[in-house]
């Protein structure tokens, strides 16, 4: 569903979510995933028996600000060793359109939307329109031209994505486009993202360096302090 976002938190001691971010996401349906990370030798069932009640209470505390802001909230508690796998499984089970990679923020007024070479998807424009339903945002659709790709092709990609946003109901005057040519795709996105308040992007394919350097959304959130929303591809 285009109006459902997965918000993962790490238990037993979750990082607090920004009140501004909670408010800005309140137009969406929230699936709050509490992932309780287990040591390698700890059986899931024994951990659930020992920590389950306390973990569920903590998760309820994290959910309360969303409910106070008027959001519909469902909580899921998962004990395990693989956070990424838990996120993917719950996102599929709950039919989530996107996932939040949170970061502190004082407000979201300018959103950067990096788009890849292949961008013929409908879910991203629909999700952004729902996200911005209760407040006006300035959107910049961004593409990095690299390798053998031509600038003309890059311009077509951002133009098509802009048209998708407008078709989804967004004000054309608030949708801008930006293209740069560069040899380091990730570095260009991080550089430009530093000038914005949040990033909304398609999920990226897994890469070998992700385990060492972190995924691109993780790196954007860490290096810019911007919350990142990863929209799942509608294959």
Backbone bond lengths (Angstrom), bond angles and torsions (degrees), N, CA, C in turn:
res aa  C-N    CA-C-N  psi(-1)  N-CA   C-N-CA  omega(-1)  CA-C   N-CA-C  phi
1 X - - - 1.473 - - 1.522 109.93 -
2 X 1.325 116.85 137.76 1.459 120.93 -175.04 1.521 113.00 -71.70
3 X 1.335 117.86 -8.12 1.461 119.53 -177.64 1.523 112.14 -111.69
4 X 1.336 118.53 19.35 1.463 121.87 -178.97 1.515 110.37 -119.32
5 X 1.342 116.06 129.81 1.459 120.92 179.72 1.517 109.91 -125.54
6 X 1.311 115.95 139.69 1.457 122.60 176.68 1.523 109.08 -90.92
7 X 1.325 116.37 127.35 1.465 122.05 178.72 1.526 107.66 -117.22
8 X 1.338 118.36 98.90 1.466 120.04 -179.54 1.523 111.69 -85.56
9 X 1.330 116.20 139.21 1.465 122.15 174.58 1.522 108.14 -131.14
10 X 1.317 115.16 149.11 1.463 120.67 -179.21 1.519 110.27 -94.81
11 X 1.311 116.60 128.58 1.453 123.38 178.26 1.539 108.85 -107.26
12 X 1.346 117.40 154.19 1.469 127.55 16.35 1.525 115.13 -90.87
13 X 1.343 118.78 -5.43 1.469 121.18 -175.73 1.526 109.68 -122.80
14 X 1.326 118.07 80.11 1.470 120.49 -176.43 1.523 112.47 -69.80
15 X 1.334 114.99 145.67 1.458 120.09 173.22 1.525 108.67 -70.20
16 X 1.348 118.45 137.18 1.468 119.22 179.84 1.523 111.60 -66.46
17 X 1.313 116.65 143.11 1.459 122.26 177.40 1.524 109.94 -89.57
18 X 1.310 116.86 141.98 1.449 121.79 179.48 1.532 110.71 -60.89
19 X 1.341 118.83 129.74 1.473 120.69 177.23 1.524 112.54 -56.60
20 X 1.343 117.12 -35.38 1.463 120.56 178.26 1.516 110.24 -65.41
21 X 1.333 116.59 -41.28 1.456 120.88 179.00 1.522 110.76 -65.21
22 X 1.325 116.91 -41.82 1.468 121.12 176.76 1.525 110.37 -58.24
23 X 1.319 116.39 -44.96 1.458 120.87 -179.43 1.521 111.24 -64.61
24 X 1.329 116.68 -42.43 1.466 120.47 -178.01 1.527 112.17 -67.75
25 X 1.327 117.66 -25.72 1.460 121.08 179.81 1.528 113.04 -92.54
26 X 1.326 116.57 -0.75 1.464 119.95 -172.07 1.529 113.79 -69.16
27 X 1.338 117.96 -13.85 1.465 119.62 176.51 1.528 111.69 -78.24
28 X 1.341 116.28 -8.29 1.458 121.70 -178.32 1.525 110.88 -101.42
29 X 1.328 115.81 160.91 1.456 120.83 167.96 1.519 107.41 -81.93
30 X 1.323 116.76 131.41 1.453 122.65 -174.15 1.526 110.47 -105.71
31 X 1.326 115.69 128.20 1.464 120.97 167.08 1.521 106.07 -108.88
32 X 1.324 116.33 107.50 1.464 121.92 -176.19 1.529 108.50 -93.81
33 X 1.311 115.46 112.48 1.463 121.65 -177.69 1.517 110.13 -101.18
34 X 1.312 116.62 115.87 1.452 121.57 172.77 1.515 109.53 -94.76
35 X 1.343 116.47 112.49 1.463 120.36 179.27 1.522 108.85 -102.98
36 X 1.331 115.37 116.89 1.469 121.61 -179.51 1.524 106.85 -98.40
37 X 1.336 115.87 105.60 1.462 120.63 -175.15 1.529 110.76 -74.42
38 X 1.324 116.31 130.71 1.455 121.59 -176.49 1.524 111.46 -110.28
39 X 1.330 117.55 143.30 1.461 120.30 170.73 1.527 110.38 -60.62
40 X 1.310 116.02 158.30 1.460 121.83 -171.49 1.524 113.34 -55.35
41 X 1.321 118.18 -37.88 1.464 120.80 -173.34 1.523 113.65 -94.69
42 X 1.320 118.44 2.43 1.467 120.79 -175.56 1.522 110.98 -86.88
43 X 1.343 118.08 120.96 1.469 120.30 177.22 1.525 111.19 -67.56
44 X 1.322 116.19 141.63 1.464 121.33 -177.43 1.517 111.31 -61.33
45 X 1.320 117.89 -44.97 1.467 120.91 -175.42 1.520 112.32 -64.52
46 X 1.332 117.44 -40.56 1.461 119.33 179.08 1.523 111.06 -67.54
47 X 1.341 117.31 -37.09 1.468 120.51 177.08 1.517 110.77 -66.17
48 X 1.328 116.51 -39.71 1.458 120.07 179.00 1.540 110.70 -63.17
49 X 1.320 116.49 -41.59 1.469 120.34 179.18 1.522 110.93 -65.41
50 X 1.334 116.71 -38.35 1.462 120.75 -175.71 1.521 112.89 -79.57
51 X 1.343 116.74 -40.63 1.461 119.84 -171.44 1.531 114.60 -115.55
52 X 1.331 117.63 -5.06 1.455 120.64 -170.78 1.516 114.55 -58.88
53 X 1.316 117.15 -46.56 1.467 119.92 -176.24 1.530 111.40 -64.88
54 X 1.321 115.99 -43.90 1.468 120.04 179.47 1.523 110.93 -66.52
55 X 1.334 116.84 -41.09 1.464 120.80 179.97 1.522 111.10 -64.22
56 X 1.318 117.19 -39.68 1.462 120.49 178.69 1.517 111.05 -65.42
57 X 1.342 117.19 -37.19 1.467 120.94 177.72 1.530 110.45 -66.20
58 X 1.331 116.52 -40.93 1.465 120.10 177.61 1.521 110.85 -63.02
59 X 1.319 116.18 -42.03 1.459 120.89 179.74 1.531 110.64 -63.10
60 X 1.324 116.64 -38.33 1.465 120.62 178.08 1.529 110.83 -63.83
61 X 1.328 117.39 -36.26 1.464 121.22 177.64 1.525 110.93 -65.11
62 X 1.336 116.48 -40.92 1.459 120.11 178.79 1.527 110.68 -66.14
63 X 1.331 116.58 -34.26 1.465 120.95 -177.96 1.522 113.04 -74.13
64 X 1.305 117.74 -25.15 1.461 120.88 -171.86 1.532 113.52 -59.40
65 X 1.339 120.93 -44.07 1.473 119.22 178.09 1.525 113.24 -59.12
66 X 1.336 117.67 -35.77 1.463 120.17 176.21 1.525 110.28 -63.06
67 X 1.326 116.46 -44.34 1.470 120.08 -179.96 1.529 110.45 -64.47
68 X 1.326 117.00 -40.00 1.461 120.52 178.89 1.527 111.28 -64.31
69 X 1.332 116.73 -29.07 1.471 121.48 178.69 1.524 111.91 -82.21
70 X 1.338 116.75 -3.20 1.462 120.55 176.49 1.506 115.50 97.75
71 X 1.338 117.76 6.69 1.461 120.62 -178.88 1.521 110.81 -83.17
72 X 1.318 115.56 148.38 1.463 121.27 169.99 1.521 107.31 -81.91
73 X 1.335 117.26 126.64 1.458 121.49 -173.39 1.523 110.42 -127.05
74 X 1.329 115.36 130.87 1.459 121.93 169.59 1.514 107.64 -118.03
75 X 1.333 117.36 138.36 1.465 120.75 -179.86 1.523 110.39 -109.24
76 X 1.318 115.07 143.53 1.469 122.62 174.34 1.520 107.99 -131.76
77 X 1.313 116.77 133.97 1.460 122.12 179.62 1.525 108.60 -116.59
78 X 1.349 116.45 124.89 1.459 121.58 -178.56 1.519 108.89 -128.03
79 X 1.334 115.92 127.83 1.452 121.81 171.45 1.525 107.99 -100.10
80 X 1.332 117.28 129.73 1.452 118.42 -179.52 1.510 112.73 178.97
81 X 1.332 114.80 -175.68 1.468 121.65 -175.57 1.525 112.29 -111.16
82 X 1.320 117.65 -12.45 1.471 121.64 -175.74 1.525 109.47 -120.15
83 X 1.319 116.13 97.02 1.465 121.20 -177.52 1.522 111.32 -62.88
84 X 1.330 116.37 -43.53 1.461 120.39 -178.53 1.515 112.02 -60.35
85 X 1.323 116.53 -43.15 1.457 120.16 179.78 1.521 111.03 -65.29
86 X 1.336 116.46 -38.32 1.468 120.09 178.73 1.525 110.79 -64.24
87 X 1.328 116.87 -42.06 1.460 121.26 179.13 1.523 110.35 -62.00
88 X 1.333 116.64 -47.32 1.470 120.30 -179.07 1.525 111.07 -61.51
89 X 1.331 116.56 -43.64 1.461 120.15 -177.51 1.520 111.69 -64.39
90 X 1.335 116.88 -47.94 1.469 120.17 -178.07 1.524 110.27 -67.93
91 X 1.329 117.87 -38.07 1.468 120.54 178.94 1.524 110.86 -60.30
92 X 1.331 116.37 -39.87 1.465 120.13 178.58 1.526 110.72 -70.54
93 X 1.320 116.37 -45.96 1.466 120.68 -178.12 1.522 112.27 -62.25
94 X 1.337 116.29 -36.22 1.463 120.74 -177.19 1.527 112.36 -96.02
95 X 1.320 116.86 3.40 1.461 122.44 177.86 1.533 111.26 55.68
96 X 1.335 115.67 48.35 1.468 120.73 -178.75 1.527 110.30 -80.38
97 X 1.304 115.95 138.72 1.463 120.74 177.66 1.517 111.47 -80.95
98 X 1.341 117.14 -26.04 1.456 119.29 -172.15 1.517 110.25 -154.29
99 X 1.340 113.68 168.87 1.467 122.28 178.69 1.525 108.33 -131.73
100 X 1.324 116.58 140.72 1.460 121.45 178.71 1.521 110.62 -95.75
101 X 1.336 116.07 131.71 1.462 122.97 167.13 1.527 104.77 -108.58
102 X 1.343 117.41 96.42 1.469 119.72 -166.71 1.522 113.64 -74.76
103 X 1.318 114.77 158.48 1.460 123.26 173.10 1.530 106.60 -157.98
104 X 1.333 118.04 155.52 1.466 119.71 177.91 1.523 110.85 -60.58
105 X 1.319 116.68 143.11 1.462 120.12 178.23 1.520 109.88 -152.87
106 X 1.336 115.62 148.40 1.460 121.04 177.13 1.516 111.75 -98.81
107 X 1.322 116.75 -0.02 1.459 120.78 -179.67 1.514 110.57 152.46
108 X 1.311 115.89 148.98 1.459 121.03 -179.97 1.522 108.85 -113.79
109 X 1.319 115.61 102.05 1.465 120.87 178.93 1.520 112.00 -114.23
110 X 1.341 116.82 -28.09 1.468 120.90 -179.67 1.525 108.43 -126.38
111 X 1.329 116.12 124.14 1.463 121.87 -176.38 1.519 109.83 -116.13
112 X 1.319 116.54 129.30 1.459 122.17 174.47 1.528 108.73 -96.38
113 X 1.330 115.88 132.49 1.463 121.51 -179.86 1.530 108.74 -121.86
114 X 1.339 117.85 90.83 1.473 119.45 175.74 1.530 109.37 -72.45
115 X 1.317 116.77 136.01 1.464 120.40 178.58 1.526 109.30 -123.25
116 X 1.334 117.24 141.94 1.470 121.39 -178.49 1.516 111.84 -81.99
117 X 1.320 115.42 -178.22 1.468 120.23 -179.89 1.527 111.22 -61.22
118 X 1.332 115.43 -41.17 1.459 120.21 179.05 1.513 107.48 -100.90
119 X 1.331 117.17 106.97 1.459 120.34 -172.37 1.518 112.83 -128.91
120 X 1.350 116.83 26.62 1.452 117.89 -177.61 1.529 111.12 -87.73
121 X 1.326 114.64 68.25 1.451 121.77 178.94 1.530 108.53 -126.59
122 X 1.329 116.30 152.28 1.463 120.31 -178.36 1.519 112.85 -101.03
123 X 1.338 118.09 -21.71 1.462 120.00 -170.79 1.525 112.70 -67.76
124 X 1.336 117.81 -36.71 1.465 120.09 -178.69 1.525 112.30 -59.74
125 X 1.333 120.21 -52.80 1.475 119.28 177.93 1.530 112.64 -59.83
126 X 1.316 117.23 -40.95 1.470 120.15 -179.49 1.517 110.71 -63.47
127 X 1.337 116.85 -41.57 1.456 120.22 -178.75 1.526 111.49 -66.76
128 X 1.331 117.16 -44.58 1.465 119.97 -179.87 1.522 110.70 -61.29
129 X 1.318 117.20 -38.44 1.458 120.46 179.38 1.526 110.84 -63.17
130 X 1.332 117.12 -41.66 1.465 120.39 177.71 1.520 110.22 -67.97
131 X 1.337 117.42 -42.37 1.463 121.82 -179.80 1.517 111.43 -56.83
132 X 1.316 117.00 -40.47 1.468 122.25 -174.64 1.527 112.69 -96.98
133 X 1.325 116.60 17.43 1.461 120.66 -174.45 1.521 112.86 -61.03
134 X 1.331 117.11 -38.35 1.466 120.65 -173.40 1.522 113.82 -98.47
135 X 1.311 118.32 0.36 1.461 119.78 179.14 1.514 109.05 -154.97
136 X 1.319 115.82 152.01 1.461 121.36 -176.52 1.518 110.07 -86.44
137 X 1.319 115.57 130.65 1.448 120.62 -179.98 1.525 110.42 -126.69
138 X 1.316 115.05 153.19 1.458 121.08 172.25 1.527 108.23 -97.49
139 X 1.319 116.53 124.12 1.456 122.36 -176.52 1.528 109.51 -110.11
140 X 1.339 116.57 132.96 1.456 120.92 171.31 1.518 108.87 -119.50
141 X 1.323 116.14 118.60 1.462 122.00 176.59 1.519 107.68 -86.91
142 X 1.317 116.38 124.48 1.468 121.80 -168.48 1.526 110.56 -124.30
143 X 1.319 115.70 137.89 1.468 119.95 177.50 1.517 109.87 -141.13
144 X 1.344 115.08 139.02 1.457 121.74 176.67 1.529 108.51 -101.62
145 X 1.330 116.22 119.06 1.465 121.36 176.07 1.518 107.60 -86.82
146 X 1.327 116.44 122.53 1.463 119.58 -178.23 1.519 109.95 -145.74
147 X 1.332 114.60 164.33 1.450 119.85 178.04 1.526 112.28 64.06
148 X 1.325 115.38 -134.57 1.459 120.79 -177.67 1.525 113.15 -87.86
149 X 1.286 116.86 -0.35 1.467 119.81 179.63 1.525 110.59 -67.50
150 X 1.311 117.03 141.52 1.462 121.17 178.87 1.527 110.08 -91.35
151 X 1.320 115.52 157.33 1.462 119.82 176.98 1.526 110.23 -63.94
152 X 1.334 116.30 -34.71 1.470 119.81 178.43 1.516 111.08 -60.29
153 X 1.341 116.31 -39.85 1.454 119.97 177.85 1.530 110.45 -65.78
154 X 1.322 116.60 -40.75 1.460 120.04 177.55 1.515 112.00 -62.15
155 X 1.320 116.43 -41.04 1.466 120.22 178.47 1.526 111.11 -63.68
156 X 1.329 116.32 -36.31 1.465 119.65 178.51 1.524 111.22 -67.13
157 X 1.339 116.81 -37.70 1.462 121.17 -179.71 1.526 110.61 -62.94
158 X 1.341 117.06 -48.40 1.463 118.66 -177.91 1.527 110.89 -70.57
159 X 1.337 116.99 -32.98 1.467 119.81 178.54 1.527 110.80 -65.85
160 X 1.330 116.94 -41.38 1.457 120.49 179.03 1.526 111.20 -65.64
161 X 1.336 116.59 -40.63 1.467 120.09 179.47 1.522 110.59 -67.87
162 X 1.329 117.12 -39.78 1.467 120.48 176.93 1.527 110.51 -60.85
163 X 1.326 116.08 -42.89 1.459 119.61 178.94 1.529 111.17 -62.60
164 X 1.349 116.13 -36.57 1.457 119.88 176.89 1.513 112.49 -63.54
165 X 1.336 117.24 -39.78 1.466 120.88 176.71 1.523 111.52 -64.12
166 X 1.307 115.94 -43.54 1.469 120.28 -179.88 1.529 110.25 -65.37
167 X 1.341 116.61 -41.83 1.461 120.17 177.28 1.520 111.57 -62.66
168 X 1.348 116.46 -30.03 1.459 120.75 179.06 1.528 112.26 -76.94
169 X 1.340 116.51 -7.52 1.461 119.87 175.31 1.508 115.11 115.22
170 X 1.340 118.07 6.29 1.457 119.25 -176.67 1.516 111.08 -82.46
171 X 1.335 116.72 146.83 1.454 123.58 179.67 1.532 109.98 -64.92
172 X 1.337 119.42 120.25 1.471 121.04 -178.43 1.520 113.35 -57.92
173 X 1.337 117.55 -30.04 1.458 120.15 -177.91 1.531 112.15 -70.24
174 X 1.339 116.63 -15.42 1.458 120.04 -177.90 1.523 113.02 -103.20
175 X 1.327 117.07 5.31 1.462 121.16 -178.25 1.525 109.53 -113.55
176 X 1.328 116.44 110.88 1.460 122.58 -178.98 1.529 109.06 -109.48
177 X 1.321 116.91 169.09 1.461 121.51 177.45 1.523 109.49 -131.64
178 X 1.342 115.20 152.22 1.463 120.72 179.59 1.527 108.20 -147.99
179 X 1.331 116.46 131.84 1.461 122.56 177.89 1.523 108.64 -127.63
180 X 1.332 116.26 135.60 1.459 120.90 172.48 1.526 107.92 -129.78
181 X 1.312 116.11 155.07 1.459 121.91 174.64 1.522 107.72 -108.46
182 X 1.329 116.03 129.78 1.461 119.38 -177.60 1.511 111.69 -163.34
183 X 1.330 115.03 164.36 1.462 120.82 -177.84 1.526 112.51 -97.33
184 X 1.346 117.09 -12.45 1.465 121.06 -179.30 1.518 108.75 -121.53
185 X 1.315 115.69 93.80 1.464 123.30 -175.91 1.527 111.68 -53.58
186 X 1.335 117.49 -51.91 1.462 121.61 -175.09 1.524 111.59 -64.99
187 X 1.330 116.50 -43.06 1.462 120.70 -178.58 1.523 111.03 -62.84
188 X 1.321 117.63 -37.95 1.462 120.84 179.09 1.529 110.85 -66.26
189 X 1.327 116.95 -41.23 1.466 119.81 179.05 1.521 110.48 -64.14
190 X 1.329 117.04 -44.95 1.468 120.82 179.90 1.526 110.70 -62.91
191 X 1.330 116.81 -41.02 1.469 120.74 179.92 1.525 111.03 -61.39
192 X 1.319 116.55 -48.47 1.462 120.02 -178.20 1.525 111.11 -70.85
193 X 1.334 117.27 -37.33 1.462 121.16 -177.91 1.527 112.04 -60.55
194 X 1.319 116.86 -26.24 1.464 120.74 -179.15 1.524 112.15 -62.83
195 X 1.337 117.17 -18.34 1.464 121.48 -179.17 1.534 112.03 -91.68
196 X 1.333 116.82 0.74 1.463 121.03 -175.75 1.521 111.00 -118.96
197 X 1.333 115.61 173.02 1.468 121.31 -177.47 1.519 113.03 -95.68
198 X 1.332 117.06 -21.97 1.458 121.53 -179.24 1.515 108.82 -160.58
199 X 1.329 115.10 159.91 1.461 121.52 177.98 1.520 108.15 -125.09
200 X 1.331 115.69 132.66 1.463 121.66 172.62 1.518 106.60 -120.58
201 X 1.337 116.47 122.86 1.458 119.45 -172.71 1.522 111.09 -146.25
202 X 1.331 114.77 158.71 1.460 120.12 173.24 1.528 109.52 -67.86
203 X 1.330 116.16 151.40 1.454 118.91 171.64 1.529 109.09 -64.44
204 X 1.337 114.95 142.67 1.462 120.57 -178.73 1.515 110.44 -99.42
205 X 1.313 116.13 155.58 1.457 120.46 174.68 1.518 109.43 -66.21
206 X 1.331 116.51 145.73 1.461 121.12 178.99 1.523 109.97 -64.69
207 X 1.350 115.17 143.08 1.457 120.36 179.41 1.521 109.35 -130.20
208 X 1.327 116.24 158.46 1.457 120.51 -175.35 1.527 111.83 -61.81
209 X 1.325 117.39 -33.97 1.459 120.20 -176.73 1.510 114.82 -78.43
210 X 1.339 118.38 -6.71 1.462 120.58 -175.42 1.523 112.14 -60.88
211 X 1.335 117.27 -38.68 1.457 119.93 -178.15 1.519 111.90 -69.26
212 X 1.328 116.84 -26.47 1.470 120.46 -179.35 1.526 110.75 -89.02
213 X 1.322 116.75 -50.25 1.462 121.02 -173.02 1.531 113.15 -98.78
214 X 1.341 117.13 -11.16 1.461 121.01 -174.68 1.520 110.15 91.51
215 X 1.314 116.48 157.65 1.460 120.25 176.87 1.519 109.69 -69.79
216 X 1.326 116.43 162.65 1.467 120.06 179.11 1.526 111.67 -58.11
217 X 1.356 120.45 -46.48 1.470 118.79 176.88 1.523 112.79 -58.26
218 X 1.329 117.95 -40.69 1.466 120.84 177.95 1.524 110.80 -61.71
219 X 1.311 116.63 -41.82 1.467 120.57 -178.93 1.528 111.14 -69.09
220 X 1.329 117.31 -38.26 1.467 119.85 176.89 1.528 109.91 -61.66
221 X 1.331 116.62 -47.81 1.469 120.38 -178.84 1.527 111.09 -61.88
222 X 1.338 116.24 -41.13 1.463 120.40 -177.34 1.520 112.23 -70.84
223 X 1.342 117.26 -43.54 1.464 121.04 -172.06 1.521 113.75 -85.51
224 X 1.342 117.41 -22.92 1.463 119.92 -178.59 1.524 112.79 -109.77
225 X 1.333 116.97 -18.95 1.462 119.98 -174.22 1.510 113.08 75.32
226 X 1.337 116.67 12.32 1.472 121.22 179.35 1.522 110.69 -91.94
227 X 1.331 118.01 138.27 1.457 118.89 168.04 1.527 109.80 -66.33
228 X 1.320 115.85 144.08 1.460 121.46 -179.33 1.521 108.76 -122.09
229 X 1.315 116.29 131.83 1.458 121.53 175.64 1.521 107.61 -111.50
230 X 1.338 115.32 122.32 1.453 121.29 -177.59 1.524 108.45 -102.37
231 X 1.323 116.42 115.75 1.463 121.36 -178.79 1.519 108.91 -91.70
232 X 1.319 116.01 128.66 1.458 120.51 -178.61 1.529 109.91 -72.07
233 X 1.316 115.61 141.52 1.466 120.10 -178.41 1.524 110.44 -72.54
234 X 1.326 116.46 137.76 1.461 121.01 178.65 1.522 108.99 -95.41
235 X 1.315 114.80 81.69 1.468 120.00 -176.55 1.521 110.75 -66.05
